[in-house]
Amino acid sequence: MTVELHKDETGSYRQRLRIDEHTLFADVTRELGGDGSAPDPHDLFDASLAACKAITVMMVARRRKVPLDSIDVVIERDSSEEQRGHYRLAVNLHFNGDLDDDARQKLLEIADKCPVHKLMTQTEIHIDTRLG
């Protein structure tokens, strides 16, 4: 998998991302000089966690034949201490379906085992930035 990014022809900071056959956009808020035309990089980071939790739980529920219809995820970010190395995400999950409390609790535990959650919390990441 390769991510390619190029400046989009519209906007001051708007970027076009290609991930395989998919196209996404990123921008920054007007307060930062952008147009606010797309999510900013932090939004994309947070959204990857929401998507991973939902997909992981849905996959497990289907495999175990748990009557989960869908998941609603709301993430609230507190980046007020990001400069000091603290980035907090409060994740609220709502499971839609005919589930008892035990099933809900088990699915909640599975949500914290999604690959992106583990990547964000348990993995040492190395980034090698160079000129191409």
C-alpha positions in Angstrom: 0.0 0.0 0.0 1.3 3.4 -0.9 -0.1 6.8 0.0 0.6 9.6 -2.6 -0.1 13.2 -1.8 -0.1 16.2 -4.2 -1.2 19.8 -3.7 -4.7 20.1 -5.0 -5.3 22.9 -7.6 -7.9 24.5 -5.3 -7.2 26.1 -2.0 -4.2 27.4 -0.1 -3.3 24.2 1.7 -5.7 21.7 0.3 -4.0 18.3 -0.5 -5.2 15.4 -2.6 -4.3 12.0 -1.2 -4.3 8.8 -3.3 -4.5 5.5 -1.5 -4.7 2.7 -4.0 -7.8 3.5 -6.1 -9.2 5.9 -3.4 -9.0 9.7 -3.3 -9.2 11.7 -0.1 -8.5 15.4 0.6 -7.0 17.2 3.6 -7.0 20.9 4.4 -6.6 23.1 7.5 -9.1 25.4 9.1 -9.6 29.0 8.1 -8.0 30.1 11.3 -4.8 28.4 10.2 -4.9 29.9 6.7 -6.7 27.1 4.9 -10.2 26.9 3.5 -11.6 24.2 5.8 -12.6 22.3 2.7 -11.6 18.9 4.1 -10.6 17.2 7.3 -7.2 18.3 8.7 -4.5 15.6 9.4 -5.5 15.2 13.0 -9.1 14.6 12.0 -7.9 11.8 9.6 -5.8 10.3 12.4 -8.8 10.3 14.7 -11.2 9.0 12.0 -8.9 6.0 11.3 -9.4 5.0 15.0 -13.2 5.3 14.7 -13.3 3.3 11.5 -11.1 0.6 12.8 -13.0 0.1 16.0 -16.3 -0.1 14.1 -15.0 -2.5 11.4 -13.2 -4.7 13.9 -16.3 -5.1 16.1 -18.6 -5.7 13.2 -16.3 -8.4 11.8 -16.1 -10.2 15.1 -19.9 -9.9 15.8 -20.7 -11.4 12.4 -18.2 -14.2 12.8 -19.7 -15.0 16.3 -23.3 -14.4 15.0 -23.9 -11.6 17.5 -27.0 -9.6 16.5 -25.2 -6.4 16.0 -26.8 -4.2 13.2 -24.4 -1.3 13.3 -22.1 0.8 15.4 -22.2 4.6 15.9 -18.8 6.1 17.0 -18.2 9.6 18.4 -14.7 10.7 19.1 -13.9 13.8 21.0 -10.3 15.1 20.9 -8.5 17.0 23.6 -5.2 18.1 22.0 -4.7 21.0 24.4 -1.5 19.3 25.8 -0.3 17.8 22.5 2.9 20.0 22.7 3.7 18.2 26.0 3.1 14.7 24.5 -0.5 14.2 25.6 -3.2 13.6 23.0 -6.5 12.4 24.4 -9.3 10.8 22.5 -12.6 10.0 24.2 -14.4 7.3 22.2 -18.1 6.7 22.7 -19.5 3.6 21.0 -23.2 2.9 20.6 -24.1 -0.6 19.5 -27.3 -1.0 17.5 -29.0 -4.3 17.7 -30.7 -6.8 20.0 -27.8 -7.2 22.4 -27.8 -8.0 26.1 -25.4 -6.3 28.5 -22.9 -9.2 28.4 -22.7 -9.0 24.6 -22.2 -5.2 24.7 -19.4 -5.6 27.3 -17.6 -8.2 25.2 -17.9 -6.0 22.1 -16.5 -3.0 24.0 -13.5 -5.1 24.9 -13.0 -6.1 21.3 -13.1 -2.5 20.2 -9.9 -1.7 22.2 -8.2 -4.6 20.3 -8.6 -3.1 16.9 -5.3 -2.8 14.9 -5.3 1.0 14.9 -5.9 1.2 18.6 -3.0 -1.1 19.2 -0.9 0.9 16.7 -1.6 4.1 18.5 -1.0 2.8 22.0 1.4 -0.2 21.9 3.7 0.2 18.9 6.9 2.1 18.5 6.7 3.8 15.2 9.8 4.8 13.2 9.5 7.3 10.4 12.3 7.8 7.9 11.7 11.1 6.0 14.0 11.8 3.1 14.1 13.7 -0.2 12.9 11.8 -3.3 
